[in-house]
Amino acid sequence: MESPNHTSLDSSVFILMGIPGLEDMHVWISLPFCSMYAVAVVGNCGLLYLIHYEDALHRPMYYFLAMLFLTGFFISSSTIPKALSIFWFHFKEISFDGCLIQMFFVHTFTGMESGVLMLMALDRYVAICYPLRYSTILTNPVIAKAGLSTFLRGVLLIIPFPFLIKHLPYCRGNVIPHTYCDHMSVAKLSCGNIKVNVIYGLMVALLIGGFDILCITVSYTMIEGSGQPLLSRCSAEGLQHLHCPHLFHCFSYSPAFFSFFSHRFGDHRIPPSCHIIVANIYLLLPPTMNPVVYEVKTKQIRDCVIRILSELFAYDEM
């Protein structure tokens, strides 16, 4: 007989509390959240359209950037609208299935973002170290397969999360102290053994994040140590547009590591509000800053934006 304390998963509803302890400030906290989300949506969608519209941007590097902008849009759109509905309208309920779907998309696209950054680093390695073979190595089919493989890797590694969550018994209430459904935040509501969740989550982080960071590091090391005569001439353009953005991403991943490890090792020492704010910054900051960073650091994108804006202003003055 099923324990009466166990929630029926088919009909359960979770309550997302937002940021516990800061309920009185939810409206004020929502202002930067909303502003950053608006920039993320407009910036990422705008640059996606620009890459599609401009023939000069139909190159491997910009296809990878398009993948990055697309993942940024999905990451922010998977979490921020629900967070804003909590802050503004107190719509805190989310169905169990809806929670699982949100969890799947958040973790899948964050994993894909990491993979796209790895592909961008490999793209620069090929462009700088094998410039004469660049167009034959990175053909459109190869780029499509690389993007699809990155997406499928995330799907295959993340899809066990919802199944692991769904088969846990729940008897510690249905209140999630968060703005979105995170794997470990939901697992901790269970009165069952979540050791498998903890171990598998750690394995996925190492297989995705650890592998991608290793590949990025190796790519840059090989670029720096290649000794190619061409490197001195093209490094200013080839590395400059990628070095700073990748350094920015390394910085933006520090909240992710903080959130990941604090969930598993000693988060009782960290105020819940701090943990939740940091987790949201990690999901919102890269999608917001990517369009700005790459528009500033990538000359061809910047030139296309300036030209289109000039044409628009010239049309308005007619």
C-alpha positions as CSV (number, residue, x, y, z in Angstrom):
1,M,0.0,0.0,0.0
2,E,1.3,3.4,-0.9
3,S,2.2,5.7,2.0
4,P,-0.3,8.4,2.6
5,N,2.5,10.9,3.0
6,H,3.6,10.4,-0.6
7,T,2.3,12.9,-3.0
8,S,0.6,11.6,-6.1
9,L,2.9,12.6,-8.9
10,D,0.1,12.6,-11.6
11,S,-1.8,15.4,-9.8
12,S,0.9,17.1,-7.7
13,V,1.4,20.9,-8.0
14,F,4.6,22.6,-6.9
15,I,4.8,26.1,-5.4
16,L,7.7,28.2,-6.6
17,M,8.4,30.8,-3.8
18,G,10.6,33.1,-5.8
19,I,13.3,34.5,-3.5
20,P,12.5,33.5,0.1
21,G,13.3,36.2,2.6
22,L,13.0,39.0,0.0
23,E,9.3,38.8,-0.8
24,D,8.8,42.5,0.0
25,M,11.5,43.3,-2.6
26,H,10.1,41.1,-5.4
27,V,8.8,44.0,-7.4
28,W,12.1,45.9,-7.2
29,I,14.1,42.7,-8.0
30,S,11.9,42.2,-11.0
31,L,13.0,45.5,-12.6
32,P,16.6,44.4,-13.5
33,F,15.3,40.9,-14.3
34,C,12.8,42.3,-16.8
35,S,15.2,44.8,-18.3
36,M,17.9,42.2,-18.8
37,Y,15.4,39.7,-20.3
38,A,14.1,42.4,-22.7
39,V,17.7,43.1,-23.8
40,A,18.3,39.3,-24.2
41,V,15.3,38.7,-26.3
42,V,15.7,41.8,-28.6
43,G,19.5,41.4,-28.8
44,N,19.6,37.6,-29.5
45,C,16.7,37.6,-31.9
46,G,18.0,40.7,-33.7
47,L,21.4,39.2,-34.2
48,L,19.9,35.9,-35.3
49,Y,18.0,37.8,-38.0
50,L,21.1,39.8,-38.9
51,I,23.1,36.6,-39.5
52,H,20.3,35.2,-41.6
53,Y,19.8,38.4,-43.6
54,E,23.4,39.4,-44.3
55,D,25.3,37.2,-46.9
56,A,28.6,38.5,-45.5
57,L,27.8,36.7,-42.2
58,H,27.1,33.3,-43.8
59,R,30.4,31.8,-42.5
60,P,31.1,29.1,-39.9
61,M,32.1,31.5,-37.2
62,Y,28.8,33.3,-37.4
63,Y,26.8,30.1,-37.7
64,F,28.2,29.1,-34.3
65,L,27.4,32.6,-33.0
66,A,23.8,32.0,-34.2
67,M,23.7,28.8,-32.2
68,L,24.9,30.7,-29.1
69,F,22.3,33.4,-29.6
70,L,19.6,30.8,-30.0
71,T,20.5,28.9,-26.9
72,G,20.6,32.2,-25.0
73,F,17.1,33.0,-26.0
74,F,15.8,29.6,-24.9
75,I,17.6,29.6,-21.6
76,S,16.3,33.0,-20.6
77,S,12.8,32.3,-21.9
78,S,12.6,29.0,-20.0
79,T,13.0,30.8,-16.6
80,I,12.4,34.5,-16.6
81,P,8.8,34.7,-17.7
82,K,7.8,32.4,-14.8
83,A,10.0,34.3,-12.4
84,L,8.3,37.6,-13.4
85,S,4.8,36.1,-13.0
86,I,5.9,35.2,-9.4
87,F,7.2,38.6,-8.7
88,W,4.3,40.6,-10.2
89,F,1.2,38.5,-10.0
90,H,2.1,35.9,-7.3
91,F,1.5,33.1,-9.9
92,K,3.5,30.6,-7.9
93,E,1.9,27.3,-8.9
94,I,3.5,25.0,-11.5
95,S,2.3,21.5,-12.4
96,F,4.5,18.6,-11.8
97,D,4.8,17.9,-15.5
98,G,5.4,21.6,-16.2
99,C,8.2,21.6,-13.6
100,L,9.8,18.6,-15.3
101,I,9.6,20.3,-18.7
102,Q,11.1,23.5,-17.4
103,M,13.9,21.5,-15.7
104,F,14.7,19.6,-18.9
105,F,14.9,22.8,-21.1
106,V,16.9,24.8,-18.6
107,H,19.6,22.1,-18.1
108,T,19.6,21.0,-21.8
109,F,20.2,24.5,-23.2
110,T,22.7,25.4,-20.6
111,G,24.6,22.3,-21.6
112,M,24.3,23.2,-25.2
113,E,25.6,26.7,-24.5
114,S,28.7,25.2,-23.1
115,G,29.1,23.0,-26.1
116,V,28.7,25.9,-28.6
117,L,31.5,27.8,-26.8
118,M,33.7,24.7,-27.3
119,L,32.8,24.6,-31.0
120,M,33.6,28.3,-31.3
121,A,37.0,27.7,-29.8
122,L,37.7,24.8,-32.2
123,D,36.5,27.0,-35.1
124,R,39.2,29.6,-34.2
125,Y,41.8,26.9,-33.9
126,V,41.1,25.6,-37.4
127,A,40.9,29.2,-38.8
128,I,44.2,30.3,-37.3
129,C,46.3,27.1,-37.5
130,Y,44.8,25.7,-40.8
131,P,43.7,28.8,-42.7
132,L,44.1,27.3,-46.2
133,R,41.9,24.3,-45.3
134,Y,39.4,26.2,-43.2
135,S,36.6,26.2,-45.8
136,T,37.1,22.5,-46.6
137,I,37.2,21.4,-43.0
138,L,34.3,23.4,-41.7
139,T,31.7,22.9,-44.4
140,N,28.0,23.6,-43.9
141,P,27.2,19.8,-43.3
142,V,30.0,19.6,-40.8
143,I,28.7,22.6,-38.9
144,A,25.1,21.3,-38.9
145,K,26.3,17.9,-37.6
146,A,28.4,19.6,-34.9
147,G,25.5,21.7,-33.8
148,L,23.1,18.7,-33.8
149,S,25.6,16.6,-31.9
150,T,25.9,19.2,-29.2
151,F,22.2,19.4,-28.9
152,L,21.7,15.7,-28.8
153,R,24.5,15.3,-26.2
154,G,22.6,17.7,-23.9
155,V,19.3,15.9,-24.5
156,L,20.6,12.4,-23.9
157,L,22.5,13.4,-20.8
158,I,19.7,15.5,-19.3
159,I,16.7,13.4,-20.1
160,P,17.3,11.0,-17.2
161,F,16.8,14.0,-14.8
162,P,13.0,14.1,-15.2
163,F,12.8,10.3,-14.8
164,L,14.9,10.3,-11.7
165,I,12.7,13.0,-10.2
166,K,9.4,11.4,-11.2
167,H,10.2,8.1,-9.4
168,L,11.1,9.8,-6.1
169,P,8.6,9.7,-3.2
170,Y,7.6,13.2,-2.0
171,C,6.5,13.8,1.5
172,R,8.3,17.0,2.5
173,G,5.7,19.4,1.0
174,N,5.5,20.9,-2.5
175,V,7.2,24.3,-1.8
176,I,10.3,24.9,-3.9
177,P,12.4,27.9,-2.6
178,H,13.4,29.0,-6.1
179,T,12.2,30.9,-9.1
180,Y,12.4,27.9,-11.4
181,C,12.5,24.1,-11.2
182,D,16.1,23.1,-10.7
183,H,17.0,19.4,-10.6
184,M,18.4,19.4,-7.0
185,S,15.8,21.9,-5.7
186,V,13.0,19.5,-6.6
187,A,15.0,16.4,-5.5
188,K,15.4,17.8,-2.0
189,L,11.7,17.7,-1.5
190,S,11.8,14.0,-1.6
191,C,11.9,11.8,1.5
192,G,13.6,9.1,-0.5
193,N,17.3,8.5,-1.2
194,I,18.6,11.1,-3.7
195,K,22.2,9.8,-3.8
196,V,21.7,8.7,-7.4
197,N,20.5,12.2,-8.3
198,V,23.5,13.8,-6.7
199,I,26.0,11.4,-8.3
200,Y,24.4,11.6,-11.8
201,G,24.2,15.4,-11.6
202,L,27.9,15.5,-10.8
203,M,28.7,13.2,-13.7
204,V,26.7,15.2,-16.2
205,A,28.4,18.4,-15.0
206,L,31.8,16.8,-15.6
207,L,30.9,15.3,-18.9
208,I,29.5,18.5,-20.3
209,G,31.1,21.4,-18.5
210,G,34.4,19.7,-17.6
211,F,34.9,18.3,-21.1
212,D,34.0,21.6,-22.9
213,I,36.3,23.7,-20.7
214,L,39.1,21.2,-21.3
215,C,38.6,21.4,-25.1
216,I,38.5,25.2,-25.0
217,T,41.7,25.3,-22.9
218,V,43.5,22.9,-25.3
219,S,42.4,24.8,-28.3
220,Y,43.8,28.1,-27.0
221,T,47.0,26.4,-25.8
222,M,47.5,24.9,-29.3
223,I,46.8,28.3,-30.9
224,E,49.2,30.1,-28.7
225,G,51.9,27.5,-29.1
226,S,51.4,26.8,-32.8
227,G,54.2,29.3,-33.9
228,Q,52.4,29.9,-37.2
229,P,53.8,32.9,-39.1
230,L,50.2,33.7,-40.0
231,L,49.4,33.9,-36.3
232,S,51.2,37.2,-35.8
233,R,49.2,38.8,-38.6
234,C,45.8,37.4,-37.8
235,S,45.8,37.1,-34.1
236,A,44.7,40.6,-33.5
237,E,41.5,39.9,-35.4
238,G,41.2,36.2,-35.0
239,L,41.8,36.0,-31.2
240,Q,40.7,39.4,-30.1
241,H,37.0,38.8,-31.1
242,L,37.0,35.5,-29.2
243,H,39.4,35.9,-26.3
244,C,37.4,38.6,-24.5
245,P,34.0,36.9,-25.0
246,H,35.4,33.6,-23.8
247,L,36.9,35.3,-20.8
248,F,33.5,36.8,-20.1
249,H,31.9,33.4,-20.3
250,C,34.5,32.0,-17.9
251,F,33.6,34.7,-15.5
252,S,29.9,34.2,-16.1
253,Y,30.3,30.4,-15.3
254,S,31.5,31.1,-11.8
255,P,27.9,31.6,-10.5
256,A,27.1,28.3,-12.2
257,F,29.8,26.5,-10.3
258,F,28.8,28.2,-7.1
259,S,25.2,27.2,-7.6
260,F,26.1,23.6,-8.6
261,F,28.4,22.8,-5.7
262,S,26.5,24.7,-3.0
263,H,23.4,22.5,-3.8
264,R,25.5,19.4,-3.2
265,F,28.1,20.4,-0.6
266,G,27.1,22.5,2.3
267,D,24.4,24.9,1.0
268,H,23.1,25.0,4.6
269,R,25.8,27.7,5.2
270,I,24.5,29.9,2.3
271,P,21.4,32.1,2.7
272,P,18.7,30.8,0.2
273,S,18.2,34.2,-1.2
274,C,21.9,34.5,-2.1
275,H,21.8,31.0,-3.8
276,I,18.7,31.8,-5.8
277,I,19.9,35.2,-7.0
278,V,23.3,33.8,-8.1
279,A,21.5,31.0,-10.0
280,N,19.3,33.5,-11.8
281,I,22.3,35.7,-12.7
282,Y,24.0,32.7,-14.2
283,L,21.0,32.0,-16.5
284,L,20.3,35.6,-17.4
285,L,23.7,37.3,-17.6
286,P,25.2,35.4,-20.6
287,P,22.1,35.7,-22.8
288,T,21.9,39.4,-22.0
289,M,25.5,40.2,-22.5
290,N,26.3,37.9,-25.5
291,P,24.7,40.2,-28.1
292,V,26.5,43.2,-26.6
293,V,29.9,41.6,-26.3
294,Y,29.9,40.0,-29.7
295,E,28.5,43.1,-31.4
296,V,31.3,45.2,-29.9
297,K,34.1,42.7,-30.4
298,T,33.2,41.3,-33.8
299,K,33.9,43.9,-36.6
300,Q,31.7,42.5,-39.3
301,I,28.7,42.3,-37.1
302,R,29.3,45.8,-35.8
303,D,29.7,47.1,-39.4
304,C,26.5,45.4,-40.5
305,V,24.6,46.9,-37.5
306,I,25.9,50.3,-38.2
307,R,25.1,50.1,-41.9
308,I,21.5,48.9,-41.2
309,L,21.0,51.7,-38.6
310,S,22.4,54.3,-41.0
311,E,20.0,53.1,-43.7
312,L,17.1,53.3,-41.3
313,F,17.9,56.8,-40.2
314,A,18.5,57.9,-43.8
315,Y,15.0,56.4,-44.7
316,D,13.3,58.3,-41.8
317,E,14.8,61.6,-42.9
318,M,13.5,61.2,-46.5
